[in-house]
């Protein structure tokens, strides 16, 4: 019996007319509608998780995605190698780099506070370089999935940059200037901060507050492999 279905009124407006989509080989492609600025903030778990999930989705369509992390660290229960780094390395078109100090500024985790600022400033300079590279690339065309980020990208994730601004490691004006330097066709995603980044209200197209209702950390649960790192 054939698996083909005759479209009817119940499925004709659904993706694939109700059929389960099949995975396809990832080939370099270019997005048709990228170019927005997204902001993900809040006191809840899941900001990096959400932005990485979106990056994975974009990479699955063959778009070139890069993540630059600021001050990504954690407690002593967090391994030096994170699960997401291993997964990114195995996925075509998605890459990352971490120029933030491994540890949390202001958390007495044994890391040097002055070094936090120096690393955050280095991350800011790197973000400027990446935006410049994207501006020189043809973002309406596919980008080789194995190309370095200097060749451009369709989506840039600046993970935890809002925390860096929150803690005055970089300035709010610095973040605004990054957005102003964004090429029209680049999707720019900013994450981090428990404090609402009201200074970005006039520059962001999407703002999501990831709010905590309940978190096991409040009962002493430490970070777990596979969920937090």
N, C-alpha and C positions, 0 to 999 in steps of 0.2 A: 504494500500500500504506500502511496506517495505521501511524503511529509508535507507537501505543499498544502496551504490552507487558502480557502477563498475568503478575501477580506469581507468583513461585514461591519455593521454599524458599531459593534462593541469593541473592535480592535483596529479599525482602519486608521484611527488617529494616534495609535500607540507606536512607539519605536519598533520597526520591523513587523508592524501589523500583528503584534502579539507573539511573535516567534522569539525564542531565547537567542540572544546574540551569541555568535561564535567568535572566539579570539582570532585576531588576524596578526600577521607578521608586522612588526613595527618597522616602518620605513620613514625616512626623513620627510617631513611635511611642514607646511606653514599655516598658522591659524588665520582665520578670516576676520575675527572680531576681538582680538586682544588689544589692550591699551588702557585698561582701567588701573586704578590704584586701590588696593585692598588693605584694610587695617584690622588686625585681630588682636584684641586685648582682653583683660579680665583676670579675675582671681581664681578661675577654674582651670582644671587640668584639660589640656587638649589643643592649645594654640599651635604649637609646633606640629602636633599630630595632624591637625586639620590642614595646615598649609602644606605639609609634606604629602598628604593624601591628594591634595589638588595638584601638586607637582607631579606625582606619580600618574595621575589621570592625564595630564597634559603630555607627559612623556609617552604614555601609551598611544597617543595619537600621532606620535612622531615629531613632536615639538621639542625644541632644545630648552632645557630647564637647568638653572643653576641656583644653588643655595649657598649663601654666605652667612655664617653664624657669628654672632657677637656674644661674648661672655657666656658661652654654654657650659655649664658645669653641674655641680650637684654635691650631694653628701658623700661620705665615705662608703656608702652602700652601693654607689654607682660605679660600674666598671669603666675602665679607660676606653674600651672599645664598645660602641653602642650598636645595637641591632640595626638601626636605620642606616648607619654607615655601610654595613655589610650588604644590606639590601640595595642601597643606591649603587654600589659598585657593580652589582649584578644586573642593573637595569639600563638599557641603552638610553642615551639622551638626557640622563639626569646625573648631575655631579654636585659636589659640595666642597667647601673648604671652611675651616674654623680658624679665624684669626683672633677670637676672643680668648681671654685667659681662662684656663680650665679651672673653674671655681666660681663662687658667687661673691661679688663685691659687697662688702658690708656684712658678711655672714660669719666672720671669724673662723674661716675654714682653713687657715694657715697660709693662704695665698697673699701675695704682697699687693696692698691697695694701690700703690703708685703704678705698679705694673698693669693693673686692671685698666687704668686710664690710658696708658701707653698702648696697650693692645686694642682698646676700643678705638683710639684715634687711628691706629693702623687699619682697623676694619673699615673705618669711615673712608680713608684714602683708597682702600681697595674697592669699596662700593662705587666711588667716583670713577675709578678706572674701568669697572665693569659697565657702568652706564655709558661711558664714553665709547667703549668697544661696541656696545649695542647700538649706539647712535651711528657708528660707522658701518654697521652691517645692514644688509638688505633683509629686514624682518618680514617682508612680504614673500620671501623665498625660503625654501627648506634650508636648514643648516645641518651639516654633517653631524651625526649623533655622537661621533667620537672626537669631534673638534674641541679644542680647549675653549674655555669661556671667553678668552680674548677674541675669538672669532664671532662673538655675539651670542645672544640667547633670546628666546621668545618670552620667557618668564623668568623673573629674578626674585628669589625669596630672600629677604633680609631678616633672618630669624633672630629674635631677641634684641633687635636694634632699639625698640621702644624702651626696654629695660635700661639700656645704656644711656638713653636720653633722660630717663626718669631719675637716674642716679648721678646726673650731671657729668658723666664720663665723656659725653659729646653733647652738643647743644641742640635745643629744639630747632633753632634756625638751620643747623646742619641737616637735619632730617627734611625740613621743608625744601632746602636747596637741592637735595637729592631728587625729590619728587619733581621739582621744576626742571631738572636736567634730564628727566626721563624721555626717551624717544616716544613718539606718538603711538607706535605699534607694540611697545613693550608692556607686558602685564607685570606690574610691580606690587609685591606683597610684603607688608611690614607686620611683624608680630612682636609680642612681649608686653610687659607692664601690667601691673595690677591697678594702675591709675589711668583714668580715661584720658587719652591724648587729644584734648580739646583743641590743641594748636594745629591739628590736622583736619578739622571739620571742613574747612573750605577747599581742601585738596584731595580728600578721599572720596572715592565713588561708592565704596562698600565699607562699612564699619560693623564688626561683629564683637559683641561683648560675651566672652566665654565665662559664664557666671558659675560659681561654686554653690551648690545646694548642700552637698555633703562630700567629705573626702576622708578616706581612711587614715591619712597622715595625722589628722586631728586626734586619732586614737592610738598613735604611735606606730602605725604601719610604715615601714621603710620602703624605699623605691624597690620595685620588683623587676627582675630581668624579663623582658618581653612586653612589659606594659609601660614602664617609665624609662627604660633604657635598653 
